């Protein structure tokens, strides 16, 4: 069992897709951030970055 499965996801891709969806984020941007930060930051730095980002560009 890998870290993603331990957190209830099928895979890293599934986790990243759900992270984007839950935060109203653009999936391509989340994937780019994940690529830059690396897997070690998926549940820490990446999650914080996605949660903190203002995804509503209409404001």
PAVEXLUM-823220 format. One record per residue: residue in three letters; residue number from 1; x negated, y, z negated of N, C-alpha, C in turn. Coordinates in steps of 0.05 Angstrom, whole numbers, plus 5000, padded with zeros to 4 digits. Each point is the difference from the previous one (the first is absolute). Layout:
! PAVEXLUM-823220
+------+-----+------+------+------+------+------+------+------+------+------+
! type ! seq !  npx !  npy !  npz ! capx ! capy ! capz !  cpx !  cpy !  cpz !
+------+-----+------+------+------+------+------+------+------+------+------+
!  ALA ! NUM !    X !    Y !    Z !    X !    Y !    Z !    X !    Y !    Z !
...
+------+-----+------+------+------+------+------+------+------+------+------+
//
This chain:
! PAVEXLUM-823220
+------+-----+------+------+------+------+------+------+------+------+------+
! type ! seq !  npx !  npy !  npz ! capx ! capy ! capz !  cpx !  cpy !  cpz !
+------+-----+------+------+------+------+------+------+------+------+------+
!  UNK !   1 ! 4983 ! 4976 ! 5000 ! 5017 ! 5024 ! 5000 ! 4982 ! 5025 ! 5000 !
!  UNK !   2 ! 5006 ! 5018 ! 5018 ! 4984 ! 5025 ! 5001 ! 5013 ! 5022 ! 4984 !
!  UNK !   3 ! 4986 ! 5023 ! 4998 ! 5010 ! 5023 ! 4984 ! 5027 ! 5010 ! 5010 !
!  UNK !   4 ! 5005 ! 4999 ! 5026 ! 5025 ! 5010 ! 5010 ! 5023 ! 4982 ! 4992 !
!  UNK !   5 ! 4995 ! 4974 ! 5002 ! 5020 ! 4980 ! 4992 ! 5005 ! 5002 ! 4970 !
!  UNK !   6 ! 4980 ! 5006 ! 4984 ! 5003 ! 5003 ! 4972 ! 5017 ! 5024 ! 4993 !
!  UNK !   7 ! 5001 ! 5019 ! 5017 ! 5017 ! 5024 ! 4996 ! 5027 ! 4998 ! 5014 !
!  UNK !   8 ! 5005 ! 4977 ! 5012 ! 5026 ! 4995 ! 5012 ! 5003 ! 5006 ! 5029 !
!  UNK !   9 ! 4977 ! 5004 ! 5014 ! 5000 ! 5005 ! 5028 ! 4991 ! 4976 ! 5016 !
!  UNK !  10 ! 5008 ! 4998 ! 5025 ! 4991 ! 4977 ! 5016 ! 4971 ! 5003 ! 5009 !
!  UNK !  11 ! 4991 ! 5024 ! 5005 ! 4973 ! 5005 ! 5010 ! 4993 ! 5030 ! 4996 !
!  UNK !  12 ! 4976 ! 5007 ! 5007 ! 4992 ! 5028 ! 4999 ! 5017 ! 5017 ! 5018 !
!  UNK !  13 ! 5006 ! 4990 ! 5024 ! 5016 ! 5015 ! 5019 ! 5028 ! 5005 ! 4988 !
!  UNK !  14 ! 5011 ! 4980 ! 4988 ! 5027 ! 5002 ! 4987 ! 4998 ! 5022 ! 4978 !
!  UNK !  15 ! 4980 ! 4999 ! 4984 ! 4996 ! 5020 ! 4979 ! 4998 ! 5028 ! 5011 !
!  UNK !  16 ! 4984 ! 5004 ! 5021 ! 4997 ! 5026 ! 5012 ! 5026 ! 5011 ! 5012 !
!  UNK !  17 ! 5014 ! 4982 ! 5013 ! 5026 ! 5008 ! 5012 ! 5020 ! 5008 ! 4978 !
!  UNK !  18 ! 5001 ! 4985 ! 4979 ! 5018 ! 5007 ! 4978 ! 4991 ! 5025 ! 4985 !
!  UNK !  19 ! 4975 ! 5004 ! 4997 ! 4989 ! 5024 ! 4988 ! 5009 ! 5025 ! 5016 !
!  UNK !  20 ! 4997 ! 4998 ! 5026 ! 5008 ! 5022 ! 5018 ! 5030 ! 5005 ! 4997 !
!  UNK !  21 ! 5016 ! 4978 ! 5002 ! 5029 ! 5003 ! 4999 ! 5010 ! 5012 ! 4974 !
!  UNK !  22 ! 4989 ! 4990 ! 4978 ! 5008 ! 5009 ! 4973 ! 4994 ! 5030 ! 4996 !
!  UNK !  23 ! 4981 ! 5010 ! 5014 ! 4991 ! 5028 ! 4996 ! 5008 ! 5018 ! 5023 !
!  UNK !  24 ! 5015 ! 4989 ! 5019 ! 5009 ! 5016 ! 5023 ! 4976 ! 5009 ! 5017 !
!  UNK !  25 ! 4980 ! 4984 ! 5001 ! 4975 ! 5006 ! 5013 ! 4999 ! 4988 ! 5028 !
!  UNK !  26 ! 4984 ! 5013 ! 5017 ! 4995 ! 4990 ! 5027 ! 4981 ! 4976 ! 4997 !
!  UNK !  27 ! 5009 ! 4977 ! 5011 ! 4984 ! 4975 ! 4997 ! 4972 ! 5003 ! 5012 !
!  UNK !  28 ! 4998 ! 5013 ! 5023 ! 4974 ! 5004 ! 5013 ! 4981 ! 5015 ! 4982 !
!  UNK !  29 ! 5010 ! 5020 ! 4986 ! 4983 ! 5015 ! 4981 ! 4991 ! 4983 ! 4977 !
!  UNK !  30 ! 5019 ! 4985 ! 4989 ! 4993 ! 4982 ! 4978 ! 4979 ! 4980 ! 5008 !
!  UNK !  31 ! 5003 ! 4989 ! 5025 ! 4980 ! 4981 ! 5010 ! 4973 ! 5013 ! 5003 !
!  UNK !  32 ! 5000 ! 5025 ! 5009 ! 4974 ! 5014 ! 5004 ! 4987 ! 5005 ! 4973 !
!  UNK !  33 ! 5016 ! 5009 ! 4980 ! 4989 ! 5004 ! 4973 ! 4989 ! 4974 ! 4988 !
!  UNK !  34 ! 5015 ! 4978 ! 5004 ! 4992 ! 4974 ! 4990 ! 4974 ! 4991 ! 5013 !
!  UNK !  35 ! 4997 ! 5006 ! 5025 ! 4975 ! 4993 ! 5014 ! 4976 ! 5016 ! 4989 !
!  UNK !  36 ! 5005 ! 5026 ! 4995 ! 4979 ! 5017 ! 4990 ! 4992 ! 4992 ! 4971 !
!  UNK !  37 ! 5020 ! 4996 ! 4983 ! 4995 ! 4994 ! 4972 ! 4991 ! 4971 ! 4995 !
!  UNK !  38 ! 5009 ! 4982 ! 5016 ! 4993 ! 4972 ! 4997 ! 5019 ! 4985 ! 4981 !
!  UNK !  39 ! 4999 ! 4974 ! 5002 ! 5018 ! 4983 ! 4984 ! 4997 ! 5003 ! 4970 !
!  UNK !  40 ! 4977 ! 5007 ! 4991 ! 4995 ! 5003 ! 4971 ! 5018 ! 5023 ! 4988 !
!  UNK !  41 ! 5009 ! 5018 ! 5016 ! 5016 ! 5023 ! 4991 ! 5030 ! 4997 ! 5005 !
!  UNK !  42 ! 5008 ! 4977 ! 5011 ! 5028 ! 4997 ! 5007 ! 5020 ! 5006 ! 4978 !
!  UNK !  43 ! 4994 ! 4990 ! 4976 ! 5019 ! 5003 ! 4978 ! 4992 ! 5023 ! 4981 !
!  UNK !  44 ! 4980 ! 5015 ! 5008 ! 4991 ! 5023 ! 4983 ! 5000 ! 5025 ! 5017 !
!  UNK !  45 ! 4977 ! 5005 ! 5013 ! 4997 ! 5025 ! 5014 ! 5019 ! 5004 ! 5023 !
!  UNK !  46 ! 5005 ! 4978 ! 5015 ! 5019 ! 5002 ! 5023 ! 5028 ! 5005 ! 4990 !
!  UNK !  47 ! 5009 ! 4984 ! 4980 ! 5027 ! 5004 ! 4989 ! 5004 ! 5028 ! 4990 !
!  UNK !  48 ! 4980 ! 5010 ! 4985 ! 5002 ! 5028 ! 4989 ! 5001 ! 5020 ! 5023 !
!  UNK !  49 ! 4983 ! 4997 ! 5020 ! 5000 ! 5019 ! 5022 ! 5026 ! 5000 ! 5015 !
!  UNK !  50 ! 5012 ! 4977 ! 5005 ! 5025 ! 4999 ! 5014 ! 5023 ! 5011 ! 4983 !
!  UNK !  51 ! 5000 ! 4994 ! 4975 ! 5020 ! 5011 ! 4982 ! 4999 ! 5030 ! 4996 !
!  UNK !  52 ! 4975 ! 5011 ! 5000 ! 4996 ! 5029 ! 4995 ! 5004 ! 5017 ! 5025 !
!  UNK !  53 ! 4998 ! 4987 ! 5023 ! 5002 ! 5015 ! 5026 ! 5028 ! 5011 ! 5003 !
!  UNK !  54 ! 5002 ! 5024 ! 5011 ! 5026 ! 5012 ! 5006 ! 5008 ! 4992 ! 5028 !
!  UNK !  55 ! 5016 ! 4979 ! 5002 ! 5007 ! 4988 ! 5026 ! 5023 ! 5015 ! 5014 !
!  UNK !  56 ! 5013 ! 5018 ! 4986 ! 5022 ! 5015 ! 5012 ! 4989 ! 5024 ! 5015 !
!  UNK !  57 ! 4996 ! 4998 ! 5026 ! 4988 ! 5021 ! 5015 ! 5020 ! 5022 ! 5007 !
!  UNK !  58 ! 5025 ! 4997 ! 4992 ! 5020 ! 5020 ! 5007 ! 5000 ! 5023 ! 4981 !
!  UNK !  59 ! 4985 ! 4998 ! 4977 ! 4999 ! 5022 ! 4981 ! 4982 ! 5022 ! 5009 !
+------+-----+------+------+------+------+------+------+------+------+------+
//
